[in-house]
Amino acid sequence: MKTPFTSLLLALILGAALHQTVAAQNINLEPKYGLVAKTEQQQAADQHFLDEVDRQTGGDRAKAAEQVALLGWSFVRKNAPQDAMRRFNQAWLLDHSNGLALWGMAVMESAKGKRPEALKLMAEAEPKLRGNVDFEVDYAKAVSVVGLQTKDKALLADAAKRFDAIYQQHPDHAANLQNWAILLYYAGDYGGAWNKIQLAERTPGAVPMDSRFIAALEAKMARPGANAISGM
């Protein structure tokens, strides 16, 4: 007997095949299908997909969206961005408010250099993913990157506030500390950047810091001694 998830996967395969057949352009690879007006054939394919998922899940589209979004993230980890975006779109079609799908779309957009667009998707996902530390770290980094690119002081201040809030709750999150250090580096606070890097290096199970960033920081300021690490 098929499990609900196995049946759902069959529905996804069917839905993807229909979309590929009727798509006049490859809207499957754009967040939210590019928000373009769909043809009658595309709308029919959407409805067929939704009906099949409803039949397999008893109409629980929110739960189905969560499963499909998780499948999308599995494709992210496999470095299969097109498959990932197709699943994130299907999850969004099932539930426009699904945070995992919106976050996944943001990651895909950021990978293509579309960081302002990614930031908008993350802002949309935030209400559903508040408390998810990995999302919060990713979001703070996105705010920081866009703030640095646009020299937007409000965004930069927001990023710093987010990094600090994450640190207060998760002081051992090395990625958050490294991202914070990068922001401080570009602000010209090299001592502060070293402080965050050395804190990150002391976290349990810490992974090596980005060697290119460390080299850039060392070019601005020699690494302080261990005793220079101050409390937060």
Salt bridges, closest charged atoms under 4 A:
ASP46 OD1 - HIS19 NE2 2.60
ASP46 OD2 - LYS38 NZ 2.55
GLU52 OE2 - ARG55 NH2 2.69
ASP54 OD2 - ARG61 NH2 2.77
ASP83 OD1 - ARG86 NH1 3.31
GLU109 OE1 - LYS112 NZ 3.07
GLU124 OE1 - LYS32 NZ 2.66
GLU126 OE2 - ARG162 NH1 3.07
ASP134 OD1 - HIS173 NE2 3.46
ASP158 OD2 - ARG162 NE 3.20
GLU201 OE1 - ARG223 NH1 3.00
ASP210 OD2 - ARG212 NH2 3.53
